């Protein structure tokens, strides 16, 4: 089990604990993921995609499939975020933070924990994609040392829309922390 505790720089903010997801919390984690999706991705997709996503909540089957491979951020006694490398490789597929915890170091702590797992799997770098219009996430990845490696506009079959996406990468072996 991964457990990582990281003090944060915000005065009075409790420690961010990073741990593996547990089966009994899938419903709460799916709600957290959907709330984060609403804030970050919903403005970028067509209304029918929003309606379908709201109705089906694709975080439920994702969390059921991934199980304890999903990392969970907990602040105090509250679920604050989730993240994963869906294929257990060097690609960070998901980083979702509850809106109430944005800007408090939760995404950074989750990404650092995933980077540790990526290095432990034998990879020297990490990759992530971001919608070009998601300025907040792009700013975070830049701050954490990720650099653009590719940019393309393509149809996203999950979101059922065309989006410009940016691929970013970060050297993890021998790199100085951001």
Long-range contacts (C-beta under 8 A, 24 or more apart in sequence): 1-68, 2-71, 2-113, 2-117, 4-109, 4-112, 4-113, 4-116, 6-105, 6-109, 6-112, 8-104, 8-105, 8-109, 9-105, 10-104, 10-105, 13-75, 13-104, 13-105, 14-75, 14-76, 15-75, 16-73, 16-74, 16-75, 16-80, 16-104, 16-105, 16-106, 16-109, 17-73, 17-74, 17-75, 18-71, 18-72, 18-73, 18-74, 18-109, 18-110, 18-113, 19-71, 19-72, 19-74, 20-68, 20-69, 20-70, 20-71, 20-72, 21-63, 21-66, 21-67, 21-68, 21-69, 21-70, 21-71, 21-72, 21-82, 22-68, 22-72, 23-67, 25-72, 25-79, 26-60, 26-63, 26-64, 27-60, 28-79, 29-59, 29-63, 29-70, 29-72, 29-79, 29-82, 30-57, 30-59, 30-60, 30-63, 31-57, 32-79, 32-80, 32-81, 32-82, 32-96, 32-98, 33-57, 33-59, 33-62, 33-63, 33-82, 33-94, 33-96, 34-59, 35-98, 35-99, 36-81, 36-96, 36-97, 36-98, 36-99, 37-96, 39-99, 39-102, 40-134, 40-136, 40-137, 41-131, 41-134, 41-159, 44-131, 44-133, 44-134, 44-159, 44-161, 44-163, 45-159, 45-160, 45-161, 46-160, 46-161, 48-160, 49-159, 49-160, 49-161, 52-160, 58-158, 59-96, 62-86, 62-94, 70-94, 71-110, 71-113, 71-114, 73-97, 73-101, 73-106, 73-109, 73-110, 75-101, 75-104, 75-106, 80-104, 80-106, 81-106, 81-107, 81-110, 82-110, 83-107, 83-110, 83-111, 83-113, 83-114, 84-114, 85-114, 85-117, 85-118, 88-121, 89-118, 89-121, 89-123, 90-118, 90-121, 90-123, 90-125, 90-126, 90-127, 91-126, 91-127, 91-128, 92-118, 92-126, 92-127, 92-128, 95-128, 95-137, 102-136, 107-137, 107-140, 108-140, 108-143, 108-144, 111-144, 112-144, 115-170, 115-172, 118-172, 119-172, 119-173, 123-172, 124-171, 124-172, 124-173, 125-169, 125-170, 125-171, 125-172, 125-173, 126-169, 126-170, 126-172, 127-167, 127-168, 127-169, 128-167, 128-168, 128-169, 129-165, 129-166, 129-167, 129-168, 130-165, 130-166, 130-168, 131-163, 131-164, 131-165, 131-166, 132-163, 132-164, 132-165, 132-166, 133-163, 133-164, 138-166, 141-168, 143-178, 144-170, 144-178, 145-170, 145-175, 145-177, 145-178, 146-170
